[in-house]
Amino acid sequence: MNKMLEFERLQYKLGNRVDRPPCDRRTEHVKDKLTIQQKIILQTIAQLGEATAFEVVESKGLNAYSVSAQLTHLSNANLVRKLRRVPTPDPPNGKKKKSGNADCWVYGVMDHTISAVGGRVSSNSIGD
């Protein structure tokens, strides 16, 4: 193994280095342009301040699985951050909750992301 890399990792472990060496950071490839759905999700969260995938789905009428996958991708790309976990909302129409439903993440938009989606926008401009 590279001795310099070993040294950098040791420095990070000891707290003498603020962040991990670049080769050890988990990054996700981000395309130059966001998809329309990703922009809608980011703008919705920016409007609400913070939101779960369920809240984005309810407010925009998007596919729940797609929104969840996009939020995971946006989180890995460092465009949104996971703030905290909350219990899953009760299903509509009084249906029984499925066993094994996990808690949901509440997401917030990163400060540098707002400029990427054109800032905070009114609900009329994103297709309500």
Buried (B, 14 or more C-beta within 10 A) or exposed (E): EEEEEEEBBEEBEEEEBEEEBEEEEEEEEEEEEBEEBBBBBBBBBBBBEBBBBBBBBBBBEBEEEEBBEBBBBBBBBEBBBEEEEEEBEEEEEEEEEEEEEEEBBBBBBBEEBBEBBEEEBEEEEBEE
